[in-house]
Amino acid sequence: MNETLIKDVTELLKVERLAILSADFERMERIADEKEAVIERLKNTSGFGVDALDRLKKLQIENNALLNASREGIVQVNRRLGSVRKNASELATYSASGEKSTVVTNSAKFELKA
């Protein structure tokens, strides 16, 4: 039973990795529910080898690193999109005397041409 449980957890962590890499958020949510159930099974079972638990820990650490990188990427994209939106709706210009002036447009299709 312990070997089967370790194999199940290992497979689940591998599937989670693929879901993270493919940005399959719905699948990641389902996997989170499955992981909770598996963790309960692990808690109620003893006799696991240290090597097996170390392998699981390594897989989980790798998945957490991928999730953190994914989250940071999403944060950066949101910041960049906010900046692009702001720049598309406002144009800062300067007069001949050096005074700053802002031109505001309501158009999302504002284009800058040289």
Secondary structure, 3 states (H helix, E strand, C coil): CHHHHHHHHHHHHHHHHHHHHCCCHHHHHHHHHHHHHHHHHHHCCCCCCHHHHHHHHHHHHHHHHHHHHHHHHHHHHHHHHHHHHHHHHEEEEECCCCCEEEEECCCCCCCCCC
